[in-house]
Amino acid sequence: MNKPIAPTPPMGWNSWNTFGWNINEELIKGIADTMAESGLKDAGYEYIVIDDCWSEKQRDENGRLVPDKNKFPNGIKAVADYVHSKGLKFGIYSCAGTHTCAGYPGSFEHEFVDAETFAEWGVDYLKYDYCYKPDYIPGEILYKRMAMALRNCGRDIVFSACNWGNDGVYNWIRESGAQLFRSTGDIQDNWESIKRNALSQIGNSCYSGTYCYNDIDMLVVGMHGKGDNEEVLRDCLEGCTDTEYKTHFSIWAIMNSPLMIGCDIRKMSESTKNILMNKDVIALNQDPECRGPYCIKQWNNRDNVMTLIKPMVDGSYGIVMFNLGDKKSEMSLQFWDMGLPFSSGRGLSMYNCWTHEEEGVFTERYVTQVESHDCVVLRARVVKL
Ligand code: GLA
């Protein structure tokens, strides 16, 4: 590794949310085809990641991981090669413990040989979970160990740590060498879950930035309650509405979370495409400076209605005003809360990232009505009056 990898939050697709254990070579190839042809690749999505359940239950006689012979009859390298042939990158999954969460072999005390195997297969990204971790050894050491193995395996492999925010991960993960870290429990395709994950990380911006991003979990955008993964679909019925997915995507984007799609992209509706490929919202996520947003809560509804504001490298500001509550709400953003008093002789020119229209120049404040579970996303530029 001679130059840094993951200069902005990784974007891609992961098999877990929709497919769980039900993965195979044909599926992954089909996903790669769709990624390349549907516009997702052009919008910035790059990684195709196979999550848990891809291997045999036992290592081979040399202690190496073995791909499941039925699911991946040609091995993992063949799948990685196919993904690469589409101009995309390939990711896989293992675990810091003795077993993965679904009970397959984990990398505990096999870190270096597994990193070597992944490099041989052409892996570009490793998600690394936290189940079945021996109690006597701190997780911090195990993530440092795999980070060292990956950083010395001869291939650039993004290290996606996944210990769900446990053990003070914020205080040691950047130093470990990982490029991203999960800070939350597993997302489900329902509004309460989206809300819980988002709220739990507001205020943690200082821990997330270039080369080490706070991962609020994979996206459920476009799932609409469909798939084989009963865990992710528990209590979900029809999943979420398109409005809820739009808000979910906007919050994840401005919080610098990796944007890892979890739906079956081969069957995306037009609304799902519009959400996942909104270039103006993706631009907020992919800003090269990757500063996290600060939060201003609406004074009369602090628990549900708030605004996230992120300084962008070009001097503009990304703004997401959202209403997590169950009633429509008026929201107002006072510009002095952002550092812009009227006495400055300046106002904000607002571009709406969902309608893709300029809204004009505003002074002192911006007021809008936000429907329940909806959001307004703006790119604000400071202008002289
Ligand atoms: C954990 C992770 C999930 C997924 C599953 C796979 O629960 O948090 O994202 O990887 O394991 O078993």
Residues whose N, C-alpha, C, O or C-beta is under 5 A from the ligand:
A	BS01	GLA	W16 D51 D52 C101 A102 D186
